[in-house]
Amino acid sequence: MHPPLKVGLIVDSLTLPAWAIKAIEEIKFSEVMTIELVITTGLTSNEKPQPNNLLSNKAHHFLSFLYSCLIERKTYLPNALKQQDTSYLFENITSLPINLQLKYDCYHLRTNDVDTISSYSLDVLIHLSAHPIKGENLEKTKHGTWKIDHSDINEIRGGESGFWESMNDTPVTGVTLRQLGSSNFGGVIIEKSYSCTNALSIKDNINNSSFGVHF
């Protein structure tokens, strides 16, 4: 029998959305994976790099406002974005605070943090941070760094996850698990999952698709 894969998690803090907690619990209680390291960036939503296309970003927020006022219906599904404390999941697991460096529109791992993370000989890193991260460490673990995108990255990019699928009444909403390359984009697609799009509720569309994440 093969030993379990040694997994490292990249998170912003130990307060995480419900969909991420579900994914972490799947790893923690798995017989084929074990969490060896929790890497915390300490970043907040206010520290996200600003998008290059500000006009497009403003248009998205305007459309989102109109949609919420005119179309959005009452939501019925559990809130996948609800923030909850996860410290109970990481008892007796090493925690490593890191200090990311902002360059242009992306955060980068510092050399000393790359060296420290490499010393744990992890099989895979799982990127659960809300921020784009680059660094040579992304490809240093045996199976690289995996990231979840709450969209089908070959179809739709930009804006809130699940927004354009609801706006365009796309039949399905995708979630993509991919192995990152040297940048935060591209890389190898590991798995995709799909759920039926709810054209009358962006919130329920996000909730339904987000809980479809599996490792």
Sine and cosine of phi, psi and omega as CSV:
sin_phi,cos_phi,sin_psi,cos_psi,sin_omega,cos_omega
0.00,0.00,0.73,-0.68,-0.01,-1.00
-0.96,0.29,0.57,-0.82,0.07,-1.00
-0.92,0.40,0.44,-0.90,-0.01,-1.00
-0.91,0.42,0.51,-0.86,0.05,-1.00
-0.92,0.40,0.70,-0.71,0.04,-1.00
-1.00,0.04,0.90,-0.44,-0.13,-0.99
-0.94,-0.33,0.66,-0.75,0.16,-0.99
-0.90,-0.43,0.62,-0.78,0.01,-1.00
-0.93,-0.37,0.69,-0.72,0.13,-0.99
-0.96,-0.29,0.91,-0.42,0.00,-1.00
-0.76,-0.65,0.30,-0.95,0.05,-1.00
-0.99,0.14,-0.57,0.82,0.05,-1.00
-0.35,-0.94,-0.03,-1.00,0.03,-1.00
-1.00,0.03,0.13,0.99,0.16,-0.99
-0.98,-0.22,0.91,-0.41,-0.18,-0.98
-0.75,-0.66,0.37,-0.93,0.05,-1.00
-0.94,0.35,0.39,-0.92,-0.09,-1.00
-0.85,0.53,-0.61,0.80,-0.02,-1.00
-0.90,0.43,-0.61,0.79,0.00,-1.00
-0.94,0.35,-0.61,0.79,0.03,-1.00
-0.88,0.47,-0.68,0.74,0.04,-1.00
-0.86,0.50,-0.68,0.73,0.00,-1.00
-0.91,0.41,-0.66,0.75,0.01,-1.00
-0.91,0.41,-0.66,0.76,0.03,-1.00
-0.88,0.48,-0.60,0.80,0.03,-1.00
-0.88,0.47,-0.63,0.77,0.03,-1.00
-0.95,0.31,-0.74,0.68,-0.10,-1.00
-0.86,0.50,-0.63,0.78,-0.07,-1.00
-0.99,-0.16,0.25,0.97,0.04,-1.00
-0.99,0.15,0.45,-0.90,0.06,-1.00
-1.00,-0.01,-0.15,0.99,-0.07,-1.00
-0.92,-0.38,-0.04,1.00,0.01,-1.00
-0.68,-0.74,0.49,-0.87,0.09,-1.00
-0.63,-0.78,0.68,-0.73,0.00,-1.00
-1.00,0.10,0.90,-0.44,-0.05,-1.00
-0.98,-0.19,-0.44,0.90,-0.14,-0.99
-0.48,-0.88,0.70,-0.72,0.11,-0.99
-0.89,-0.45,0.91,-0.42,-0.05,-1.00
-0.98,-0.18,0.85,-0.52,-0.03,-1.00
-0.94,-0.35,0.78,-0.63,-0.03,-1.00
-1.00,0.07,-0.43,0.90,-0.04,-1.00
0.97,0.26,0.10,0.99,-0.03,-1.00
-0.99,0.17,0.43,-0.90,0.06,-1.00
-0.89,-0.46,0.16,-0.99,0.00,-1.00
-0.89,0.45,-0.43,0.90,0.01,-1.00
-0.95,0.30,-0.21,0.98,-0.06,-1.00
-0.98,-0.21,0.25,0.97,0.03,-1.00
-0.93,0.36,0.66,-0.75,0.07,-1.00
-0.86,0.50,0.60,-0.80,0.01,-1.00
-0.96,0.28,0.66,-0.76,0.02,-1.00
-0.91,0.42,0.50,-0.87,0.00,-1.00
-0.93,0.38,-0.60,0.80,-0.07,-1.00
-0.99,-0.14,1.00,0.06,-0.06,-1.00
-0.92,0.40,-0.56,0.83,0.00,-1.00
-0.89,0.45,-0.71,0.71,0.02,-1.00
-0.89,0.45,-0.64,0.77,-0.01,-1.00
-0.90,0.43,-0.67,0.74,0.02,-1.00
-0.91,0.41,-0.62,0.78,0.03,-1.00
-0.89,0.46,-0.65,0.76,0.02,-1.00
-0.88,0.47,-0.71,0.70,-0.02,-1.00
-0.91,0.42,-0.60,0.80,0.03,-1.00
-0.91,0.41,-0.71,0.70,0.02,-1.00
-0.90,0.44,-0.63,0.78,0.02,-1.00
-0.89,0.45,-0.64,0.77,0.03,-1.00
-0.90,0.44,-0.73,0.69,0.02,-1.00
-0.88,0.48,-0.68,0.73,-0.01,-1.00
-0.87,0.48,-0.70,0.71,-0.03,-1.00
-0.89,0.45,-0.60,0.80,-0.04,-1.00
-0.97,0.22,-0.61,0.80,-0.18,-0.98
-0.98,-0.22,-0.47,0.88,-0.17,-0.99
-0.86,-0.51,-0.66,0.75,-0.13,-0.99
-0.77,0.64,0.79,-0.61,0.02,-1.00
-0.97,-0.23,0.14,-0.99,0.04,-1.00
-0.86,0.51,0.70,-0.72,0.00,-1.00
-1.00,0.01,0.53,-0.85,-0.06,-1.00
-0.85,-0.53,-0.30,0.95,-0.09,-1.00
-1.00,0.03,0.39,-0.92,0.08,-1.00
-0.84,0.55,0.59,-0.81,-0.05,-1.00
-0.97,0.24,0.95,-0.30,-0.04,-1.00
-0.94,0.34,-0.31,0.95,-0.06,-1.00
-0.99,-0.17,0.02,1.00,-0.01,-1.00
-0.89,0.46,0.82,-0.58,-0.05,-1.00
-0.99,0.15,0.74,-0.68,-0.02,-1.00
-0.65,-0.76,0.48,-0.88,0.06,-1.00
-0.95,0.30,0.69,-0.72,-0.04,-1.00
-0.86,-0.51,0.22,0.98,-0.07,-1.00
-0.84,0.54,-0.49,0.87,0.00,-1.00
-0.90,0.43,-0.39,0.92,-0.01,-1.00
-0.99,0.17,-0.30,0.96,-0.15,-0.99
-0.89,-0.45,0.38,0.92,0.08,-1.00
-0.90,0.44,0.71,-0.70,0.00,-1.00
0.92,0.39,0.32,0.95,0.08,-1.00
-0.92,-0.40,0.71,-0.70,-0.04,-1.00
-0.89,0.45,0.73,-0.68,0.06,-1.00
-0.93,-0.36,0.71,-0.70,-0.03,-1.00
-0.81,-0.58,0.97,-0.23,0.10,-0.99
-0.96,0.29,0.69,-0.72,0.04,-1.00
-0.81,-0.58,0.31,-0.95,-0.01,-1.00
-0.86,-0.51,0.99,-0.16,-0.04,-1.00
-0.97,0.25,0.45,-0.89,0.00,-1.00
-0.94,-0.35,0.82,-0.58,0.00,-1.00
-1.00,0.10,0.84,-0.54,0.08,-1.00
-0.77,-0.63,0.90,-0.43,-0.01,-1.00
0.86,0.52,-0.91,-0.41,-0.10,-0.99
-0.95,-0.32,0.36,0.93,-0.09,-1.00
-0.49,-0.87,0.46,-0.89,0.09,-1.00
-1.00,-0.06,0.56,-0.83,-0.03,-1.00
-0.83,-0.55,0.60,-0.80,0.11,-0.99
-0.96,0.29,0.67,-0.74,0.07,-1.00
-0.99,0.17,0.43,-0.90,-0.09,-1.00
-0.84,0.54,-0.68,0.73,-0.03,-1.00
-0.91,0.42,-0.56,0.83,0.05,-1.00
-0.95,0.32,-0.61,0.79,0.06,-1.00
-0.86,0.50,-0.71,0.70,-0.01,-1.00
-0.90,0.44,-0.67,0.75,0.00,-1.00
-0.91,0.42,-0.72,0.70,0.01,-1.00
-0.89,0.46,-0.65,0.76,-0.01,-1.00
-0.89,0.46,-0.49,0.87,-0.04,-1.00
-0.92,0.39,-0.26,0.96,0.01,-1.00
-1.00,0.07,-0.10,0.99,0.04,-1.00
0.76,0.65,0.78,0.62,-0.01,-1.00
-0.96,0.28,0.48,-0.87,0.09,-1.00
-0.99,0.12,-0.57,0.83,-0.02,-1.00
-0.41,-0.91,0.58,-0.81,0.15,-0.99
-0.96,-0.26,0.67,-0.74,0.06,-1.00
-0.90,-0.43,0.88,-0.48,-0.10,-1.00
-1.00,0.06,0.97,-0.26,0.04,-1.00
-0.91,-0.41,0.19,0.98,0.05,-1.00
-0.96,0.29,0.49,-0.87,0.05,-1.00
-0.99,0.11,0.06,1.00,-0.09,-1.00
-0.89,-0.45,0.56,-0.83,0.07,-1.00
-0.94,0.35,0.75,-0.66,-0.05,-1.00
-0.77,-0.64,0.70,-0.71,0.10,-1.00
-0.85,-0.53,0.28,-0.96,0.05,-1.00
0.44,-0.90,0.48,-0.88,-0.05,-1.00
-0.88,0.48,-0.40,0.92,0.00,-1.00
-0.90,0.44,-0.37,0.93,-0.02,-1.00
-0.85,0.53,-0.44,0.90,-0.03,-1.00
-0.92,-0.40,0.10,1.00,-0.11,-0.99
-0.99,0.13,-0.49,0.87,0.02,-1.00
-0.95,0.31,0.29,-0.96,-0.11,-0.99
-0.82,0.58,-0.69,0.73,-0.03,-1.00
-0.92,-0.39,0.30,0.95,0.08,-1.00
0.97,0.25,-0.33,-0.95,0.00,-1.00
-0.92,-0.40,0.77,-0.63,-0.02,-1.00
-0.97,-0.26,0.61,-0.79,-0.02,-1.00
-0.68,-0.73,0.59,-0.81,0.03,-1.00
-0.99,-0.17,0.79,-0.61,0.10,-0.99
-0.93,-0.36,0.83,-0.56,-0.01,-1.00
-0.99,0.11,0.87,0.49,0.06,-1.00
-0.08,-1.00,0.24,-0.97,0.16,-0.99
-1.00,0.04,0.97,-0.24,-0.17,-0.99
-0.91,0.41,-0.26,0.97,0.06,-1.00
-0.99,0.11,-0.19,0.98,-0.08,-1.00
-0.94,-0.35,-0.80,0.61,-0.14,-0.99
-0.71,-0.71,0.74,-0.68,0.11,-0.99
-0.71,-0.71,0.51,-0.86,0.05,-1.00
1.00,-0.09,0.60,-0.80,0.01,-1.00
0.99,0.11,0.04,-1.00,-0.01,-1.00
-0.92,0.39,0.66,-0.75,0.00,-1.00
-0.85,0.53,0.73,-0.68,0.03,-1.00
0.99,0.11,-0.15,0.99,-0.05,-1.00
-0.93,0.37,-0.81,0.59,-0.09,-1.00
-0.93,0.36,-0.50,0.87,0.05,-1.00
-0.89,0.45,-0.65,0.76,0.05,-1.00
-0.94,0.34,-0.68,0.73,-0.01,-1.00
-0.88,0.48,-0.68,0.74,-0.06,-1.00
-1.00,0.01,-0.03,1.00,-0.06,-1.00
0.81,0.59,0.69,0.73,0.08,-1.00
-0.91,0.41,0.70,-0.72,-0.08,-1.00
-0.83,0.56,-0.63,0.78,-0.04,-1.00
-0.75,-0.66,0.42,-0.91,0.09,-1.00
-0.90,-0.43,0.79,-0.61,-0.11,-0.99
-0.98,-0.18,0.41,-0.91,0.17,-0.98
-0.78,-0.62,0.73,-0.68,-0.09,-1.00
-0.88,-0.47,0.76,-0.65,0.15,-0.99
-0.96,-0.28,0.86,-0.51,-0.05,-1.00
-0.70,-0.72,0.39,-0.92,0.09,-1.00
-1.00,-0.05,0.85,-0.52,-0.05,-1.00
-0.94,0.33,0.53,-0.85,0.15,-0.99
-1.00,-0.07,-0.51,-0.86,-0.02,-1.00
-0.95,0.32,-0.30,0.95,0.05,-1.00
-0.92,-0.40,0.08,-1.00,0.00,-1.00
-0.98,0.20,-0.18,0.98,-0.02,-1.00
-0.91,-0.41,0.19,-0.98,-0.01,-1.00
0.96,0.28,-0.52,-0.85,-0.02,-1.00
1.00,0.00,-0.09,-1.00,-0.08,-1.00
-0.99,-0.12,0.78,-0.62,0.06,-1.00
-0.98,0.20,0.84,-0.54,-0.01,-1.00
-1.00,0.00,-0.71,0.71,-0.05,-1.00
-0.37,-0.93,0.51,-0.86,0.15,-0.99
-0.80,-0.60,0.57,-0.82,0.14,-0.99
-0.76,-0.65,0.44,-0.90,-0.07,-1.00
-0.73,-0.68,0.51,-0.86,0.12,-0.99
-0.71,-0.71,0.38,-0.93,0.01,-1.00
-0.92,0.40,0.72,-0.70,-0.01,-1.00
-0.97,0.26,0.70,-0.72,0.13,-0.99
-0.99,-0.16,0.97,-0.23,-0.08,-1.00
-0.97,0.24,-0.19,0.98,-0.04,-1.00
-0.98,-0.21,-0.02,1.00,0.01,-1.00
-0.43,-0.90,0.96,-0.29,0.08,-1.00
-0.88,0.47,-0.65,0.76,-0.04,-1.00
-0.87,0.49,-0.74,0.67,0.02,-1.00
-0.93,0.36,-0.52,0.86,0.05,-1.00
-0.90,0.44,-0.68,0.73,0.05,-1.00
-0.91,0.41,-0.71,0.70,-0.02,-1.00
-0.87,0.50,-0.70,0.71,-0.04,-1.00
-0.91,0.42,-0.72,0.70,-0.06,-1.00
-0.96,0.27,-0.58,0.81,-0.06,-1.00
-0.91,0.42,-0.61,0.79,-0.01,-1.00
-0.97,0.24,0.02,1.00,0.05,-1.00
-1.00,0.04,0.05,1.00,-0.02,-1.00
-0.95,0.30,0.76,-0.65,0.03,-1.00
-0.66,-0.75,0.45,-0.89,0.09,-1.00
-0.87,-0.49,0.00,0.00,0.00,0.00
